[in-house]
């Protein structure tokens, strides 16, 4: 159950990494290709303090324009309050899966064409716990134009210690 909870708690963060690859707004002034997202999550129950996960996504102009639909087939997600400028992206997302729900507010600063950073404030609820508040810090960096095995619009987990 704890692993399932951590993965579901990470859903807004994983949604963000896929969403970056699929936003309905105009593509921002960032490099297109393979991006890596280092996410440090605080507020997860259990020993060990904050957890870090690392994901990679393939961003293209086409996938950037199709985002915020439902990138995770096992969860139903809805995005609201989307605002994008040349230097930032903010939005709210609500997801449900089986008996669990999550709500998150995402703020990302587009620092340059090769770097972004931001935060995700989220609450996850489900059977056996009334609500878990989590804060995630995200640092994203462009790796290269060739996405290799990762298809446009997809993400892959690189590490989940």
N, C-alpha and C positions, 0 to 999 in steps of 0.2 A: 504494500500500500504506500509506503514512504517513497519508493522510486516512482510510482505512478503519480503521486502528489507533486513531487519535484518536477517531473516532466510536464504535468499539467500547469504547474505554477510558471514554468518557463514558456508556456504557449504564447503569451503576448510578446515575449522577446523573440521567439522563433517566428511569430507572425510578422514582427517588425522586419526581421532580416529578409523574409520573403516579400513583404510589402515593399521594401525598398526596391526590390527587383520588379515591382508591378504597380506602381502608383498611377491613378487616373489623371494626374496633373501632367503638365509639360515636363519632360526630362530636365532635371536641374543641371547646373554646370559642373558635373562630376565626370570622371573617366568611366567609360563603359567597359565591362569585363568582370574579372573575378575579384570579389571583395571578401574580406575576412572581418568578422564581428567578434570581439572579445567582450563577454558580458559577465559582470560580477553581480550576483544576486545576494541581497541581504534580507533577513527576515524569514528564512526557511527554518522550520523547526529541526532540532537535533544538534548534535555536537559538531564542532569544526568551524563554526562561524560562516562567513560568506562563502559562496560557491562560485566558481568561474566555469562558464561553458564557452566554447569557441565554435562558431559556425562559418561556413563559406557559402556565398551565393553568386550566381552569374547574372549580372545586370546588363540589360540591353535597352536601347530606346523603346523597342516594342514592348518588352515586359514591364518597363517602368510605367507605360501608359495603361496597363490592364490591371492594376493592383486593387487591393482592398476588397476583393471579392472574397471567396472562401478558400484560402490556400491550404488548409488542413482538412482533408476529407473526413477525418474522424471527429472533427469539431465544427460547430456552426458559429461563425464569427461575423459580427457586424461592425462596420467602421462609421463613426460620426465625427463631426467637427474637424474635418480635414482642412488644414491651412498650410500652403506651401509658398515660400518665397525663394529667391535665389540663394538665401543663406540659412533657411530653416524649414523644418517640417514638423507639424504637431497634429495629433489626432487622438481620438478616444476609440477604444475597441472593447467589445463585449463578446465573450466566447462561452459556449456551453458544450458539454460532452458528458453523456450518461447523466449522472447525478451531480456533476460539478459545474460551477460557473466561475468565470473570471472577468474582471473589469480592469481596464488599464488606461492610463493617460501617458502618451509618448511625446517626448520633446527631443528633437535632434537638431543640432547645429551643423551645417555644412561648412566646415572650416576651410576647405580648399577642394580642388578637384580630386584629391587623393586621400582626404581624411574627413571623418565626421565623428562627433561625440554627442552623447545625450543621456537621458534618464527615462526610466519607465517606472511609474508608480502604479502598483496593481494590488487587487484584493481577490483572493481565491476562496471560494466556499464550497462545501460539500458535506456528505454524511460524516458525522463524527467530529466536525469542527465548524464553529460558527463563521469563521472568516480569518484568513491569514493575510496580513498586509506585508507587501514585499516592495523593496526598492532595488532597481537594477541600474547599474552604470554601464554604458555601452561605449566602446571605442572601436571605430571601424576604419579600415584602411584598404586602399586599392592595392591588389597584388600584381595583376598583369592583365593584358587584353585577352589572352587566350584562357578560356574557362576550363579547358581540359575535359574531364569526365562529367562535370556538372552542367546540366542542360540549362538554357535560359529560363529564368523564373523558378528554378529549383534551389533548395538549400541542402547542405549536408552538415552533419555534426562532425567536427574535427576532434574535439575532446570534451569529456564530461566527467571530470575526476570525482 
